[in-house]
């Protein structure tokens, strides 16, 4: 895995950092979300001490969320280092890693709603915040990378592609202005409309 890029401050509430993982030939992205109760890291890859300090200075890190069994990345290490809880779907269990199970409709802090996505990777969830026009953070089920662009996870990587698409239709019903990805750059505007367009093009 290459060294993570510099922290990119997207807004007062969001920041991202990413790297290219040569072992899987994919860009890996992580998101930091500032909530009233502290900053939450989503699918964190390793992060430099300087960037971690910058996030802590914005608002202390208080939780980590893992969006699927495939996205533990540096979560366990950072959870121990920062002494914060890790949240994930029960099906995201790997070996004996310790985390707090969450399911569809549960909340992490008060503003981050968990949405279960069936048919993608084991334990796949999306995270929704209605603040500031609505934000969705997704794991593997939706990607925003070349050569695919903004697209569904290709069928060969999903457990049940039809079931996954049915689950994703629920996301398109939400008021979502922006979307962040575990694989790809954010969509900053009209994210829900772009997601509906994916279904319209089928």
Secondary structure, 3 states (H helix, E strand, C coil): CCCCCCCEECCCCEEEEEEEECCCCEEEEEEEEEECCEEEEECCCCCCHHHHHHHHHHCCEEEEECCCCCCCCCHHHHHHHHCCEEEECHHHCCCCCCCEECCCCCEECCCEEEEECCCCCCCCEEEEECHHHCEEEECCCEEEECCCEEEECCHHHCCCHHHHHHHHHHHHCCCCCEEEECCECCECCCHHHHHHHHHHCC
